[in-house]
Amino acid sequence: MRLSDDSSSIDLRPLRYQFPKVTGDMYDDNWLVIGGSVTTTPSASPPRARLKARTAQ
């Protein structure tokens, strides 16, 4: 999923589930791991930034 306008964007994407197989409560034991990035462009303030999300190990 990508959300953007003239000065910034946010990208989110599903990477994997926390575990390969559900071991207990199927609604709480297997979280979806999301990757993403945030980008802003130069303007009066703030300065240009690019941030990347890290996945849980």
N, C-alpha and C positions, 0 to 999 in steps of 0.2 A: 504494500500500500504506500502511495506517495502523496503527500499533501504539500502544496507549495503556493507561493504567491510571487510577487516581483522581487522580494528581497530575502526570502528564506525557503527552505524545504526540509521536510522530515520524511525519511524512508523507514518503514518497518516491514520486516519479513519473518515468517515463522522459520525456525531453523531445525528444531527437533523437539521431541518430548524429553522430559527430564530423565525418564527411565525407559528402556526398550519394552517393558511389559508392566502392566498394572499389577501391584502386589497386595493391595489392601482396598481402601475406599476408592472406587473408580472415579469419584468426583473431586478428590483432593490429593491423591498420591502421585499423580503424573502430570505435572505442570508443563505447559508449552513454553519452550525457550524461544525468545524473540530477539532478533538482531536488528540493528538500525543505525542510522546516521542522521545528524542534524547539520545543516549548512546555512550560514547567513552571509550576506554580501556586504561590502563596505557601505557605510553611510556616516552621517555626522557622529553618531554613537550607536552601538558599540563597534569595535574593530572587527574585521573579518575573523570568523572562527569556523572550524570544522571539527566536530566531535563524533566519535564512533563508540557505539555501545560494545561492551565486552560480554561474551557469553559466560555463563556460570560453568565452572569445571566440575 
